[in-house]
Amino acid sequence: MAGPTGHGPSLGAALNNLLRARVTPRHRLSSYNAQHWHAQLSQLTGTHRGYRALEDAGLEVTAKTLITWLSDPEYNVRRGYRDLIHTAYENVAIVPADPIPNPVKDGQYEISGYVTTGTDRRNRGTPDAAPLRIDGSRGNWTAIEGLWMSGELTDDTLEDHFIDDVIVEDIGEGTDGWDFDGSTYSVELR
């Protein structure tokens, strides 16, 4: 039974689309866009999670001080306290990525589009050439997962690491490396 398919102009984009369809990426909550310390503090003190983030960031003030700050947006709060409020705000605003699940790392990938190794260039996934089949379970996903969790997994870095850490680990270097030099790719996860 076939899993989700990723489509994109590059192999990296197709892989990233497939990954994002299966796993929640690191992202910022759209409701957290306040710039001023007072607006950030007001939003944080509106939820238990916000209070916990303030505590985790190290903000230790009395309830009276907190009420004073909240009642006067022009109050002169020391820079160190503003920094702690901002840190807490960012910690609440950013939702961490879910880890890449084993079915993605252990899955069987079928890549369609132009694939070149050495002088052999084929349009894979057509009647003339089967898709390039890759066993993800043989890959080393450490770098990919690290970049994913940090929110730094771009299409280009995903493509580079997928080639080096998954394709090469499964089927080797090819005649002269792997090049995905086509204009559009489809990736299916089985």
C-alpha positions as CSV (number, residue, x, y, z in Angstrom):
1,M,0.0,0.0,0.0
2,A,1.4,3.4,-1.0
3,G,2.0,6.2,1.5
4,P,1.9,9.9,0.8
5,T,3.6,11.3,-2.2
6,G,5.8,14.3,-2.3
7,H,5.9,16.5,-5.4
8,G,8.3,19.4,-6.0
9,P,10.5,21.1,-8.5
10,S,13.6,19.5,-6.9
11,L,14.2,16.2,-5.1
12,G,14.7,18.1,-1.9
13,A,11.4,19.9,-2.2
14,A,9.6,16.7,-3.0
15,L,11.2,15.0,0.1
16,N,10.4,18.0,2.3
17,N,6.8,18.0,1.1
18,L,6.5,14.3,1.9
19,L,8.1,14.8,5.3
20,R,5.9,17.8,6.2
21,A,2.8,15.7,5.3
22,R,3.8,13.0,7.8
23,V,5.4,15.0,10.6
24,T,4.7,18.4,12.3
25,P,7.7,20.6,11.6
26,R,9.1,23.2,14.0
27,H,7.0,26.3,13.6
28,R,6.0,29.5,15.2
29,L,2.4,30.0,16.5
30,S,0.8,32.8,14.4
31,S,-0.8,34.3,17.5
32,Y,2.6,35.1,19.0
33,N,3.7,38.3,17.1
34,A,4.0,40.9,19.9
35,Q,7.1,43.0,19.8
36,H,6.9,45.1,23.0
37,W,7.8,43.6,26.4
38,H,4.4,44.7,27.8
39,A,2.4,43.0,25.1
40,Q,4.5,39.9,25.4
41,L,4.1,39.8,29.2
42,S,0.3,40.4,28.9
43,Q,0.0,37.5,26.5
44,L,2.2,35.2,28.6
45,T,0.3,35.9,31.8
46,G,-2.9,34.9,30.1
47,T,-2.1,31.2,30.2
48,H,-0.7,28.6,32.6
49,R,1.8,27.7,29.9
50,G,2.9,31.3,29.7
51,Y,3.4,31.6,33.5
52,R,5.4,28.3,33.4
53,A,7.6,29.8,30.6
54,L,8.3,32.9,32.6
55,E,9.3,30.7,35.6
56,D,11.5,28.5,33.4
57,A,13.2,31.6,31.9
58,G,14.1,32.6,35.4
59,L,11.7,35.6,36.0
60,E,11.4,35.9,39.8
61,V,9.3,38.9,40.8
62,T,6.5,39.3,43.3
63,A,2.9,39.3,42.3
64,K,2.8,43.0,43.2
65,T,5.6,43.8,40.8
66,L,4.0,41.8,38.1
67,I,0.7,43.7,38.6
68,T,2.6,47.0,38.5
69,W,4.2,46.0,35.2
70,L,1.0,44.8,33.6
71,S,-0.9,48.0,34.7
72,D,1.6,50.4,33.1
73,P,3.0,49.7,29.6
74,E,5.4,52.7,30.1
75,Y,6.9,51.3,33.3
76,N,10.7,51.3,33.1
77,V,11.4,47.6,33.4
78,R,15.1,46.7,33.6
79,R,16.7,45.3,30.5
80,G,17.5,42.0,32.2
81,Y,13.8,41.5,33.0
82,R,12.8,42.4,29.5
83,D,15.2,39.8,28.1
84,L,13.7,37.2,30.4
85,I,10.2,38.1,29.2
86,H,11.3,37.9,25.6
87,T,13.0,34.5,26.1
88,A,9.8,33.1,27.8
89,Y,7.7,34.5,24.9
90,E,9.9,32.9,22.2
91,N,9.9,29.6,24.1
92,V,6.1,29.6,24.1
93,A,5.8,30.9,20.5
94,I,8.0,28.2,19.0
95,V,6.5,24.7,18.7
96,P,9.2,22.1,18.5
97,A,9.2,19.6,15.6
98,D,7.9,16.1,16.1
99,P,10.7,13.5,15.7
100,I,10.8,11.8,12.3
101,P,8.9,8.6,12.9
102,N,10.4,5.2,12.2
103,P,8.0,4.4,9.3
104,V,9.5,7.4,7.5
105,K,13.1,6.4,8.3
106,D,12.5,2.7,7.6
107,G,10.3,3.2,4.6
108,Q,10.8,2.2,1.0
109,Y,11.2,5.3,-1.3
110,E,10.4,5.4,-5.0
111,I,11.8,8.4,-6.7
112,S,10.5,9.5,-10.2
113,G,12.3,12.1,-12.3
114,Y,15.7,12.5,-14.0
115,V,18.4,10.6,-12.2
116,T,22.0,10.7,-13.4
117,T,25.0,8.7,-12.2
118,G,28.1,8.9,-14.4
119,T,27.0,9.0,-18.0
120,D,23.7,7.2,-17.3
121,R,20.8,9.7,-17.2
122,R,17.3,8.2,-17.0
123,N,13.8,9.6,-16.5
124,R,12.9,7.2,-13.7
125,G,9.3,6.2,-13.0
126,T,8.3,6.0,-16.7
127,P,7.5,3.0,-18.9
128,D,11.2,3.1,-20.0
129,A,12.7,3.1,-16.5
130,A,11.4,2.0,-13.1
131,P,11.5,4.5,-10.2
132,L,14.7,4.7,-8.2
133,R,14.0,2.5,-5.2
134,I,15.7,3.3,-1.9
135,D,15.5,1.4,1.4
136,G,15.4,4.1,4.0
137,S,16.1,1.6,6.8
138,R,19.7,1.4,5.6
139,G,20.2,5.1,5.8
140,N,21.8,7.2,8.5
141,W,19.2,9.7,9.5
142,T,21.1,11.5,12.2
143,A,22.0,14.7,10.3
144,I,18.6,14.9,8.6
145,E,16.7,14.5,11.9
146,G,19.0,17.0,13.7
147,L,18.4,19.7,11.0
148,W,14.6,18.8,11.1
149,M,14.4,19.3,14.8
150,S,16.3,22.6,14.7
151,G,14.0,23.9,11.9
152,E,17.0,24.3,9.6
153,L,16.2,21.5,7.1
154,T,16.0,23.3,3.7
155,D,15.2,21.6,0.4
156,D,18.9,21.8,-0.6
157,T,20.3,20.4,2.7
158,L,17.6,17.6,2.7
159,E,18.5,16.6,-0.9
160,D,22.3,16.6,-0.1
161,H,21.9,14.6,3.1
162,F,19.3,12.2,1.5
163,I,21.8,11.5,-1.3
164,D,24.8,11.1,1.0
165,D,23.2,9.5,4.1
166,V,20.3,7.5,2.7
167,I,20.8,6.7,-1.1
168,V,24.6,6.1,-0.8
169,E,24.1,4.0,2.4
170,D,21.6,1.8,0.6
171,I,22.9,1.4,-2.9
172,G,26.3,3.0,-3.0
173,E,27.9,5.9,-4.8
174,G,26.7,5.0,-8.2
175,T,29.1,5.3,-11.2
176,D,30.1,8.8,-10.4
177,G,27.8,10.0,-7.6
178,W,24.1,10.8,-7.8
179,D,22.7,13.9,-9.6
180,F,19.0,14.8,-9.6
181,D,19.2,17.3,-12.4
182,G,15.6,17.3,-13.6
183,S,13.0,20.0,-13.2
184,T,10.5,18.1,-11.1
185,Y,10.4,15.0,-8.9
186,S,7.9,12.8,-7.3
187,V,8.7,10.7,-4.2
188,E,6.5,8.0,-2.9
189,L,6.9,6.4,0.5
190,R,5.8,2.7,0.8
